[in-house]
Amino acid sequence: MQSHVEVTFHEIARNPSLEASVRRWAARLEDAAEIVRAKTTIERNSARRTVVSLTLSLADGEEPIIVTSHPDPYVAIADAFRAARKQLLESPAS
């Protein structure tokens, strides 16, 4: 799935380390669902928090969207992917 991971930065400089973190977390989701694409937006808001928006395109057509916020961008990324994993594992099997 790594080629289908998109990372976009808004109001924050592109950071290869943050992008690598997103790719590692996305790879860990592969056992929870068949993910076609993972689109992640990382942005800094006016409250000096990092907001991470994660949109997953699943093979069954679903597109869950998760938004998290935290002062530390790595924690915001981790929180988004943990929430996505929890949502994917709790959703009823199709």
Residue, then its C-alpha position, 0 to 999 in steps of 0.5 A: m500500500q505504500s505507493h497509495v499513501e498521500v501526505t499533504f502539509h498545510e501551514i507547516a513545512r514539508n517534513p520527511s520525518l513526519e511523512a515517514s511516520v505516516r507511512r509506517w502507521a499506514a503500513r500497520l493498518e494493512d492487517a485491519a482492512e484492505i486499504v486502497r488509499a490513505k490520504t493524510t493532511i498535516e496542518r498547524n492551526s492558530a492554537r499552535r496545535t497540529v491537526v491531522s486529517l486521515t481519509l481512508s479509501l477501503a476496498d469495500g467503498e467505505e471512506p472513514i475520515i478521522v481528525t485529531s489534534h495535538p501540540d506534538p505532530y507525531v502524537a497527532i499522527a499516532d492518535a489519528f491512525r490509532a483511532a482509524r484502527k479502532q474504527l476499522l476493527e469495531s466496524p461490522a464485517s461486510 
